[in-house]
Amino acid sequence: MHMHSHSQFKKYYPFIGPFDPCPPIRVKLYNTPPHLYIHFQPPGLPQFSPYEALRKGTLWPALYGPYESKAVEGGPLT
């Protein structure tokens, strides 16, 4: 089975109006949960060790979605 590689991290560029009272946020970042990209659980998915699975909250690396703090505006999208 072939799995497509999708980034769970997304960005978009909101409209900036000419009369907005606040400084604009030119790029907004958000993340999507990894399970959105796996329609069913294929057999033979790689697994974390039991210890690592307990630390990460999932047995499967494909379903691991780390929480990261908000990136700085204009910084790289990781």
Buried (B, 14 or more C-beta within 10 A) or exposed (E): EEEEEEEBBEEEEEEEEEEEEEEEEEBEBEEEEBBEBBEEEEEEBEEBEEEEBEEBEBBBBBBBBEEEEEBEEEEEEE
